[in-house]
Amino acid sequence: MPVDGVNSTSGTSSTTSSGKSASSMSSTDFYKLLIAELQYQDPFQPMDNAKMVEQMASIRNIESSANMTEALQSVTRQQNFGTASTMIGKKVEGEVTDSMGEKHEVTGVVSRVHFENGNVTLELEDGTKLPLESITSVQDRLQTDNTGGQTIVQEQPKAA
């Protein structure tokens, strides 16, 4: 495995022969580089042990950081889904953008929640889909009227 050039700098972004920046390298790329460095090193001037330990620690840090990021993203998705599921049966308002780029206000009662393209989406009773991040208001579908009884919130046309 020929390696044309490897720059070792601290605090700056270096580039490998594959054209990847050091900050975007995976641990597999890092291992390949380390192995190539060991294979092609001068036997009369081998790599310093401290430097090798430092590089191995860097690999572990990169892997730990990647694993932590992945775990946090998974927890965030689950939390968003849980939050959205509590909105089933509630009246929500939000803003959606149509295929022409026009923004429209949407109001309705949430009937279902699902993932769509990796994002949590609320489906309203009329079939309209509303992304969780587009919600501007949530209220109970049931409200108390003046006599103390409960009534279902009716959709009122908005004044122009």
WOJOTA-V256380 format. One record per run of one state. SS is the DSSP state (h for helix, s for strand, l for the rest). FROM is the first residue (numbers start at 0). LEN is the number of residues. If there is no record, write none. Layout:
ss={SS/SS}
from={FROM/FROM}
len={LEN/LEN}
//
This chain:
ss={l/s/l/s/h/l/h/l/h/l/s/l/s/l/s/l/s/h/s/l/s/l/s/l}
from={0/14/15/20/21/24/26/39/48/85/90/97/102/116/118/124/128/131/134/139/141/144/149/152}
len={14/1/5/1/3/2/13/9/37/5/7/5/14/2/6/4/3/3/5/2/3/5/3/8}
//
